Amino acid sequence: MEQTLHNLITSYNQVVSVLKTSRAPTQPIEKRAAGPAAPDSSNATPSPSRGFHLSPPTRFDGTPAQCDGFVLQCELVFSSMPLVFSTEQSRITYVLSLLTGRALEWATAVWTNGLPSTYAQLKSRFLAVFGLAQPEEQLSERLLNLQQGNRPVADYALEFRVLAARSDWGEKALWASFRRGLNPRIRSEMVFREERGTLDRYIETAVTLDNQIRTQGPASEPAPERCGPKQEEAKPMQLGLGRLPLPERQRRLQNRLCLYCGDPSHFRLQCPVRPEIKVSGTLCCNRLAVPVMLSWGDGQVQTQALVDSGAAGCFMDIGFARSHSIPSKPIGGRLRVTALDGQPLGKGFVDHQTAPVTVRVGVCHQEMLSFYLISSPELPLILGFPWLSKHDPVFQWSTGELVAWGPQCERTCLQLPCRATSIEGSESARPVPIPPEYQDLAEVFSKKRASELPPHRPWDCAIDLLPGTTPPRSRIYPLSRPEQSALQTYITEALKTGIIRPSTSP
């Protein structure tokens, strides 16, 4: 180990001394009177070490993103001064002397276990530790999904070239990928400028075009008129007066252009030059909604759910789910979501849904549901057609009230409350004995006395309605068939015992 350390120090000192010698100014050589003529300096090849000076590489601290650049700079130094770095030992010494931080810690560990004997071995181990080795599949995925967005084409092209240099794609595939990632406005303009050439030429043209558009700004001056017969051009406003020609309409639909002005940045409904349609009023109606109670884990929230027979599923607003910490999970793919006019709804797809939560509608109806998460801040919950077809509810459309459930809900979803009347079953044949401590209160435990009304007293007062008035209309709660049967039995029994009597209210 001491001998290896001594050799490395000796090699490093030799490298430093040679570097100092190569950077020292050279003395002019006097011409000799006799002898062959000196060769023409214009045809002589200058020495790399004397023609220019390379700055030493920046010290490498172990950052993976800077690994390839550090190795490149070191090898440039080696190639520019081959006499200085003619041995493997000198190259290894030079690289190790530029390490710091985590990289120096790694070099110290390698030193302890024995340094590689060649620079190629050191480079291989160095890149394996600090390099950014990306699988070909991941690199291809990044190339395929790379988009320009709103940034300049020059920035987009720089990132594209870096990824393309690391991939094994052919030029045609790279051309198609670069064109696909361009901004739609630049891509549509490039259609009229495309020439059969190289990919580099195509990228250069796109950068030039983008610079021209950004320099001119959003508004451009009209071109000067040319002499000659004028051809009537279609104006955007003609859409309001007549129909677009069929070829032009198909072209705008295929290229996803505005049907009114032809601009690719928006659609017809958002067109800024489209005249505003004046309306004399607003047509609106009350939405059919039901009160629901959501329960999950330790959480619970009460809200209104829109009943929409046109919805293809049950949906929840993603902001509502986040604000109440309702658990969610990915659905393992993407489901496309569109509105009635075919336009994307929200971000255009659904990729998450809530975990199963307990949904209670009304008093007795309860089930477990999962909701697809979409952006719908005005409607936190939507119960769609699958929910309606499953439960077959009956609504009173004049008031929007839910009055009954389907027959299948009696066996699955409806939970009847606990009742303590004789209709639940006959009493036990053996009466419960009264403890001695309560014998003086035996009448309290008598069923016969409990079925009798208390005697009238002088201070009893009647509760009569005011003349000419009508009681307020109470809400009708939906009852299942077992509930209706139990209620009718209870009323009949109470009427017979005299506990209640027919109402005289109008």
C-alpha positions in Angstrom: 0.0 0.0 0.0 2.8 2.4 0.9 4.6 1.6 -2.4 1.3 2.3 -4.3 0.9 5.6 -2.5 4.5 6.6 -3.3 4.0 5.8 -7.0 0.8 7.9 -7.2 2.5 10.9 -5.5 5.4 10.6 -7.9 3.2 10.4 -10.9 1.1 13.4 -9.7 4.3 15.5 -9.2 5.5 14.6 -12.7 2.1 15.7 -14.1 2.2 19.0 -12.3 5.8 19.7 -13.4 5.0 18.8 -17.1 1.9 21.0 -17.0 3.9 23.9 -15.7 6.6 23.4 -18.4 3.9 23.2 -21.2 2.3 26.4 -20.0 5.6 28.4 -19.8 6.3 30.8 -22.7 8.6 29.3 -25.3 11.8 31.1 -26.4 12.2 32.0 -30.0 14.7 29.8 -31.9 17.4 31.7 -33.7 17.9 31.0 -37.3 21.2 29.3 -38.3 23.3 30.6 -41.1 23.9 27.2 -42.6 21.7 24.2 -42.8 18.4 23.3 -44.5 15.7 25.9 -44.6 13.0 25.8 -42.0 9.7 24.4 -43.1 6.8 26.8 -43.9 5.0 27.6 -40.6 1.7 27.7 -42.4 1.9 24.0 -43.3 3.1 22.9 -39.8 0.7 21.3 -37.4 0.7 23.1 -34.1 1.1 21.1 -30.9 -2.2 20.8 -29.0 -0.6 21.8 -25.8 0.9 25.0 -27.3 -2.0 26.1 -29.6 -4.5 26.6 -26.8 -4.9 26.2 -23.1 -7.6 23.9 -21.6 -9.0 24.9 -18.3 -9.0 22.0 -15.7 -12.3 20.3 -15.1 -14.5 21.5 -12.3 -14.0 19.4 -9.1 -16.6 16.6 -9.0 -18.6 16.2 -5.8 -20.6 13.1 -6.7 -23.7 14.8 -8.4 -25.0 12.2 -10.9 -26.1 14.9 -13.4 -22.5 16.2 -13.7 -20.8 12.8 -14.1 -20.8 12.5 -17.9 -19.6 16.1 -18.3 -16.7 15.6 -15.8 -15.5 12.4 -17.6 -15.7 14.3 -20.9 -13.6 17.2 -19.7 -11.0 14.8 -18.3 -10.7 12.9 -21.5 -10.4 16.2 -23.5 -7.4 17.0 -21.3 -5.9 13.6 -21.9 -6.3 13.9 -25.7 -4.9 17.4 -25.8 -1.7 16.4 -23.9 -1.0 12.8 -24.8 2.7 13.0 -23.7 1.8 14.1 -20.2 -0.9 11.4 -19.7 0.8 8.6 -21.6 0.6 6.2 -18.7 -2.5 4.6 -17.0 -1.1 5.7 -13.6 -1.0 9.4 -14.6 -4.6 9.4 -15.8 -5.9 7.7 -12.7 -4.0 10.1 -10.5 -5.4 13.1 -12.4 -9.0 12.0 -12.1 -8.7 11.2 -8.4 -7.1 14.5 -7.6 -10.2 16.3 -8.9 -12.7 14.5 -6.6 -14.3 16.0 -3.6 -17.3 15.4 -1.3 -19.1 12.1 -1.8 -16.9 11.2 -4.8 -13.8 11.6 -2.6 -15.3 9.3 0.0 -15.9 6.7 -2.7 -12.3 7.1 -4.0 -11.0 6.6 -0.4 -12.9 3.4 -0.1 -11.6 2.1 -3.5 -8.1 3.1 -2.4 -8.4 1.0 0.7 -9.6 -2.1 -1.3 -7.1 -1.6 -4.1 -7.2 0.8 -7.1 -7.9 -0.5 -10.6 -4.8 -1.0 -12.7 -6.1 0.8 -15.8 -8.1 4.0 -16.5 -10.7 2.1 -18.4 -11.5 0.0 -15.3 -11.6 3.1 -13.1 -14.0 4.8 -15.6 -16.3 1.8 -15.7 -16.6 1.6 -11.9 -16.9 5.4 -11.7 -19.8 5.6 -14.2 -21.5 2.6 -12.5 -21.6 4.5 -9.2 -22.3 8.1 -10.3 -23.6 7.9 -13.8 -27.3 8.3 -14.8 -27.9 5.0 -16.6 -31.4 5.1 -17.9 -33.1 2.0 -19.4 -33.9 2.2 -23.1 -37.6 1.8 -22.4 -37.6 4.8 -20.0 -35.6 6.9 -22.4 -38.0 6.1 -25.3 -41.0 6.9 -23.1 -39.5 10.4 -22.3 -38.8 11.0 -26.0 -42.3 10.0 -26.9 -44.0 12.2 -24.3 -41.8 15.2 -24.7 -43.9 18.4 -25.5 -42.9 22.0 -26.3 -45.8 23.6 -24.4 -45.5 27.3 -24.2 -41.7 27.4 -24.0 -39.5 28.5 -27.0 -38.7 25.9 -29.6 -35.0 26.4 -28.9 -35.5 25.1 -25.3 -37.6 22.2 -26.5 -35.1 21.3 -29.2 -32.2 21.3 -26.7 -33.9 18.8 -24.4 -34.9 16.8 -27.4 -31.4 16.6 -28.8 -30.0 15.5 -25.4 -32.5 12.6 -25.2 -32.0 11.7 -28.9 -28.3 11.5 -28.5 -28.7 8.8 -25.8 -31.3 6.8 -27.7 -30.9 4.4 -30.6 -33.9 5.8 -32.6 -33.5 6.3 -36.3 -33.9 9.7 -37.9 -37.4 9.1 -39.2 -38.6 8.2 -35.7 -36.9 11.2 -34.2 -38.4 13.4 -36.9 -41.9 12.2 -36.1 -41.4 12.5 -32.4 -40.1 16.1 -32.6 -42.9 17.2 -34.9 -45.5 15.6 -32.6 -44.2 17.5 -29.6 -44.3 20.9 -31.2 -46.8 23.5 -30.2 -49.9 23.1 -32.5 -49.5 26.7 -33.8 -45.8 26.0 -34.8 -46.7 22.6 -36.2 -49.5 24.0 -38.4 -47.1 26.7 -39.8 -44.4 24.2 -40.5 -46.8 22.3 -42.9 -46.2 25.1 -45.4 -42.4 25.2 -44.8 -41.5 21.6 -44.7 -38.7 20.6 -47.1 -37.1 17.3 -47.8 -33.9 17.5 -45.7 -32.3 16.5 -42.5 -33.8 16.6 -39.0 -31.3 19.3 -38.1 -32.6 21.4 -40.9 -36.2 20.9 -39.8 -35.3 21.8 -36.2 -33.4 24.9 -37.4 -36.5 26.0 -39.4 -38.8 25.5 -36.4 -36.5 27.6 -34.2 -36.4 30.4 -36.7 -40.2 30.4 -37.2 -40.8 30.5 -33.4 -38.4 33.4 -33.0 -40.2 35.3 -35.8 -43.6 34.7 -34.2 -42.4 35.8 -30.7 -40.7 38.9 -32.1 -43.8 40.0 -34.0 -46.1 39.5 -31.0 -49.7 38.4 -31.1 -50.8 41.0 -33.7 -49.2 41.3 -37.1 -49.5 44.1 -39.6 -51.6 43.3 -42.7 -49.7 42.5 -45.9 -49.7 45.1 -48.7 -52.3 44.7 -51.4 -51.2 43.2 -54.7 -52.3 44.3 -58.0 -54.5 41.9 -59.9 -58.0 40.4 -59.6 -59.2 40.0 -56.0 -60.4 36.7 -54.8 -63.1 36.8 -52.2 -61.7 35.1 -49.1 -63.9 33.5 -46.5 -64.2 35.6 -43.4 -64.8 34.1 -39.9 -67.9 36.2 -39.4 -69.6 34.5 -42.4 -70.3 31.5 -40.0 -73.1 33.6 -38.5 -74.6 34.4 -41.9 -74.1 31.1 -43.6 -72.5 27.7 -43.5 -68.8 27.0 -44.0 -68.0 25.1 -47.1 -67.8 21.4 -46.4 -64.1 21.0 -47.2 -63.2 23.9 -45.0 -65.3 22.6 -42.2 -63.8 19.2 -42.4 -60.3 20.7 -42.4 -61.0 22.6 -39.2 -62.5 19.6 -37.5 -59.6 17.4 -38.4 -57.0 19.9 -37.3 -58.9 20.8 -34.1 -59.3 24.4 -35.2 -61.9 26.9 -34.1 -64.9 26.6 -36.4 -65.5 30.4 -36.3 -62.0 31.9 -36.8 -59.8 28.9 -37.6 -57.4 29.5 -34.7 -55.9 26.4 -33.0 -55.7 27.9 -29.6 -59.4 27.6 -28.7 -62.7 26.2 -29.8 -65.8 28.0 -31.1 -67.5 28.4 -27.8 -64.4 30.3 -26.4 -63.7 32.3 -29.6 -62.8 35.9 -28.7 -63.9 37.3 -32.1 -67.3 35.5 -32.1 -70.1 38.0 -31.5 -71.8 37.7 -28.2 -75.3 36.2 -28.4 -77.8 38.4 -26.6 -80.4 36.6 -24.6 -83.6 38.0 -23.2 -83.8 35.7 -20.2 -82.4 32.6 -18.5 -84.0 29.2 -18.6 -83.4 27.3 -15.4 -85.1 24.6 -13.3 -84.7 23.0 -9.9 -82.3 20.1 -9.9 -83.5 16.7 -8.6 -81.3 16.1 -5.5 -81.6 13.9 -2.4 -80.0 14.3 1.0 -77.2 11.8 1.6 -74.9 10.9 4.5 -71.4 9.6 3.7 -69.5 7.6 6.3 -66.0 6.1 6.1 -63.7 5.1 8.9 -63.9 7.8 11.5 -65.3 10.4 9.0 -68.8 11.5 8.2 -70.3 14.3 6.1 -73.9 15.2 5.0 -74.5 16.8 1.6 -76.9 16.8 -1.4 -76.5 14.4 -4.3 -77.7 15.2 -7.8 -79.8 12.5 -9.4 -78.9 12.5 -13.1 -80.2 9.8 -15.4 -77.8 11.0 -18.1 -74.7 10.3 -16.1 -72.9 7.0 -16.9 -71.8 6.4 -13.3 -71.5 7.8 -9.8 -69.2 10.8 -9.5 -67.7 13.0 -6.7 -66.0 16.3 -6.9 -62.2 15.9 -6.3 -62.1 19.1 -4.3 -64.9 17.8 -2.1 -63.1 14.5 -1.5 -59.8 16.3 -0.6 -61.4 18.8 1.7 -63.1 16.0 3.7 -60.1 13.6 3.5 -62.2 10.9 1.8 -59.7 8.1 0.9 -59.2 7.4 -2.8 -57.3 5.0 -5.0 -56.2 4.7 -8.7 -58.5 2.7 -11.0 -55.6 1.1 -12.9 -56.2 3.0 -16.2 -58.0 6.1 -17.6 -61.6 6.4 -18.5 -62.6 9.1 -21.0 -65.3 11.5 -19.8 -67.2 13.8 -22.1 -70.1 16.2 -21.9 -73.3 16.0 -24.0 -71.6 18.0 -26.9 -68.7 15.6 -27.0 -66.2 18.0 -25.4 -63.9 16.7 -22.7 -65.3 17.1 -19.2 -62.8 18.6 -16.8 -59.4 17.2 -17.7 -61.0 14.7 -20.1 -60.4 11.5 -18.2 -60.9 9.8 -14.8 -58.0 7.9 -13.2 -59.0 7.8 -9.5 -62.0 6.7 -7.5 -62.9 6.8 -3.8 -62.6 3.8 -1.6 -66.0 2.2 -0.8 -67.9 4.5 1.5 -71.2 4.0 3.3 -74.0 6.0 1.6 -77.2 6.6 3.5 -80.1 8.1 1.5 -83.1 9.1 3.7 -83.7 7.3 6.9 -83.4 3.5 6.1 -81.6 3.1 2.8 -77.9 2.3 3.1 -75.3 0.8 0.8 -71.6 0.8 -0.1 -70.5 2.9 -3.1 -67.3 4.0 -4.9 -67.4 7.4 -6.7 -65.3 8.4 -9.7 -63.4 11.6 -8.9 -63.9 14.5 -11.4 -63.8 18.3 -11.2 -67.3 19.4 -10.4 -67.3 22.1 -7.7 -71.0 23.0 -8.1 -72.2 19.4 -7.7 -70.2 17.5 -5.1 -72.1 14.2 -5.7 -73.8 12.7 -8.8 -75.9 9.6 -8.7 -76.1 8.4 -12.3 -78.1 5.9 -14.4 -76.5 2.7 -12.9 -77.6 3.8 -9.5 -81.1 4.5 -10.7 -81.4 1.2 -12.6 -80.2 -0.7 -9.5 -82.6 0.8 -6.9 -85.5 1.8 -9.1 -86.6 4.7 -6.9 -90.0 6.5 -7.2 -90.0 10.3 -7.1 -92.8 12.8 -6.8 -91.8 15.1 -9.6 -93.9 18.0 -8.5 -91.9 18.3 -5.3 -88.8 16.4 -6.1 -89.3 14.0 -3.1 -88.2 10.4 -3.0 -91.4 8.5 -2.0 -90.5 4.8 -2.5 -87.8 2.3 -3.3 -87.7 -0.6 -5.7 -88.7 -4.1 -4.5 -85.1 -5.4 -4.5 -84.1 -2.8 -2.0 -86.3 -4.5 0.7 -83.9 -7.4 0.7 -80.5 -5.6 0.3 -80.4 -1.9 1.1 -83.3 -1.1 3.5 -82.5 -1.4 7.2 -85.6 -1.3 9.4 -85.3 0.5 12.7 -85.8 -1.3 16.0 -89.5 -1.1 17.1 -91.0 -1.9 20.6 -94.7 -2.5 19.8 -96.8 -5.6 19.8 -96.5 -6.0 16.1 -92.9 -7.2 16.5 -94.2 -10.4 18.0 -96.3 -11.7 20.9 -95.0 -11.1 24.4 -93.2 -13.8 26.3 -95.6 -16.4 27.8 -93.9 -16.0 31.1 -94.2 -12.5 32.6 -91.2 -10.9 34.0 -91.3 -10.9 37.8 -91.2 -7.5 39.5 -88.4 -7.2 42.1 -89.5 -6.6 45.7 -88.0 -3.1 45.7 -90.6 -2.0 43.0 -93.7 -3.8 44.3 -95.3 -0.5 45.4 -95.0 0.6 41.7 -96.6 -2.5 40.2 -99.1 -0.5 38.2 -96.3 1.0 36.2 -95.5 -2.4 34.8 -99.1 -3.3 33.9 -99.7 -3.7 30.2 -103.5 -3.3 30.7 -103.1 0.0 32.4 -100.5 1.1 29.8 -103.1 0.6 27.0 -105.6 3.0 28.7 -105.7 6.7 28.4 -105.3 8.7 31.6 -108.5 10.3 33.0 -109.5 13.8 32.0 -108.5 16.5 34.4 -109.9 20.0 34.9 -106.7 21.6 33.5 -106.8 19.6 30.2 -107.2 22.0 27.3 -108.1 21.4 23.7 -105.8 22.3 20.8 -108.0 23.6 18.1 -107.1 25.0 14.7 -107.7 28.7 13.9 -110.7 29.2 11.8 -110.0 29.4 8.1 -106.4 28.1 8.3 -104.7 25.0 6.9 -102.0 23.1 8.7 -98.6 23.2 7.1 -97.8 20.4 4.7 -95.4 17.9 6.3 -92.8 16.0 4.5 -93.7 12.5 3.2 -91.1 9.9 4.1 -90.7 6.9 1.8 -91.6 3.6 3.4 -91.0 0.1 2.2 -93.7 -2.5 2.1 -92.8 -4.1 5.4 -92.7 -0.6 7.0 -96.1 0.3 5.6 -97.6 -3.0 6.9 -96.1 -2.5 10.4 -97.4 1.1 10.5 -100.9 0.0 9.5 -100.9 -2.7 12.2 -99.8 -0.3 14.8 -102.5 2.3 13.8 -105.2 -0.4 13.9 -104.1 -1.7 17.3 -103.9 1.8 18.8 -107.4 2.7 17.4 -108.9 -0.4 19.0 -107.4 0.4 22.4 -108.4 4.0 22.2 -104.9 5.4 22.5 -105.5 7.4 19.2 -108.5 8.4 17.3 -109.2 9.5 13.7 -107.9 13.0 13.0 -110.3 15.9 12.5 -107.7 18.1 10.8 -108.6 19.2 7.2 
